[in-house]
Amino acid sequence: MRRELDPIQEKLRQQRYKELADKALAVLHRIEKKTHEAYYLLAHCYHNKWDYEGAFRMIETAINVCKKDPLCYASYASLQKTIITQLERRRYKSALHR
């Protein structure tokens, strides 16, 4: 049985994610020497804020810094694919509204 989401509760949940992402970004940007893990977390934060361009830049950096280490590469590539899908959807919707 599928339960319908309350639209107001869903908007509140999304807003809370964005607020938490802002707090995490403030902490992560203070790190001077960032590791690939930090860039991965930055990518997640930007993704949660629906800033897919920022998320894409961060996940690209994470992948380049981790040098395709098999322990992290699969999850990084998965997030990258999700971000690319979101970017393509946004571009498609933009093209429709022109």
RAZIBEL-V501312 format. One record per backbone hydrogen bond with DSSP energy under -1.0 kcal/mol. NH is the residue of the N-H (numbers start at 1). CO is the residue of the C=O. E is the energy in kcal/mol with one decimal. If there is no record, write none. Layout:
NH;CO;E  NH;CO;E
//
This chain:
10;6;-2.5  11;7;-2.1  12;8;-2.2  13;9;-2.4  14;10;-2.5  15;11;-2.4  16;12;-2.2  17;13;-2.2  18;14;-2.1  19;15;-2.2  20;16;-2.5  21;17;-2.3  22;18;-2.0  23;19;-1.9  24;20;-2.4  25;21;-2.7  26;22;-2.0  27;23;-1.6  28;24;-3.1  29;25;-2.6  31;28;-1.2  39;35;-1.9  40;36;-2.1  41;37;-2.3  42;38;-2.5  43;39;-2.4  44;40;-2.0  45;41;-2.4  46;42;-2.6  47;43;-2.4  48;44;-2.6  49;45;-1.2  50;47;-1.6  51;46;-2.8  52;50;-1.2  55;51;-2.3  56;52;-2.3  57;53;-2.2  58;54;-2.1  59;55;-2.6  60;56;-2.3  61;57;-2.0  62;58;-2.5  63;59;-2.4  64;60;-2.3  65;61;-2.7  66;62;-2.4  68;63;-1.0  69;66;-1.1  72;69;-1.5  73;69;-3.1  76;72;-2.1  77;73;-3.0  78;74;-1.9  79;75;-2.0  80;76;-2.4  81;77;-2.3  82;78;-2.0  83;79;-2.5  84;80;-2.6  85;81;-2.2  86;82;-2.1  87;83;-2.5  88;84;-2.5  89;85;-2.3  90;86;-2.4  91;87;-2.4  92;88;-2.4  93;89;-2.8  94;90;-2.3  95;91;-2.2  96;92;-1.8  97;93;-1.3  98;95;-1.0
//
